[in-house]
Amino acid sequence: MIYLIETYWLWTLLALLLGAVIGWSTLSWERRADEPWLPGWLKWGCVAWLIGLAIALLRWFGGRSGLLLETALLFFVAYLVGCVAGAWLRGLLGSEARPAEPAVEPAIAAAAPAAVHPVAIPAAMVAPITAAATVAITPAAAVIPVTPAPPVVPPAGEEGYPGAKPTGLAGPRGGKADDLKRIKGIGPQNEGRLHGLGVWHFDQIAAWTEANVDWVGSFLAFPGRIEREGWLGQAKQLAQGVETEFSKRVDAGLVETSKDDGSKGQGTIAKAD
């Protein structure tokens, strides 16, 4: 193996750099509870590598075939190390630069303070002075002022978020909304908030511009997550009727946060006004 590294060090370095770029672009160091440790083809690639390693150690192939096998194993290890390093580096930098999340449910309007009315307390009370005479206390009106509640400051409007708000629909086409929870990263709460923005279908998300992604990411209080989890790519596939690996798991009932008929999120709609 040392001979291979000395001979193909440049190609090994290129495989390492390629893995780092792929890990930075597509993988996330922060794993969700419903995600496998080795998603997608990476799991089967590791299985194939272990089989190839066993064959190389047992020396079932000799000559040129054995050399090619060991070279492929070396390149795959370099690529895998690069993927892990890229995902770890992005997670480290992302956790340091992540801003504090704003409140999820902003107050809508300030309530008008109630009118202040004096409270009259009658005090017609008779106190005995002596055994033979009593003196009545003159009635008086004791006024207790009521302090009004301070007005609630309304939150910043839509102009407070960077980017551009995507165009929404008043309701789902044909009265039937797509199950947005089939997109990895969208749960019932986020689905309801997207409904509040007028987003009901996969093709709406697939048509978002970069400015729309920035606005929605800030509005949902997780900037950068839409790009990291690939919402637009998943939405484009689902809009074309092509299943994703995550949507298959949702349809099979393997994702706890997505177990409903696709309409329960409408009960948690949060308007963006």
Secondary structure, DSSP 8 states (H G I E B T S, - for coil): -HHHHHHSHHHHHHHHHHHHHHHHHH--SS--TTS-SS-THHHHHHHHHHHHHHHHHHT-S-HHHHHHHHHHHHHHHHHHHHHHHHHHHHHHHHHHH------SS--------------------EEE-SSS-EEE---------------------GGGSSS------SS-GGG----GGGSTT--HHHHHHHHHTT--SHHHHHT--HHHHHHHHHHTT-TTHHHHHTHHHHHHHHHTT---HHHHHHHTT--GGG-S-S-GGGGG-----
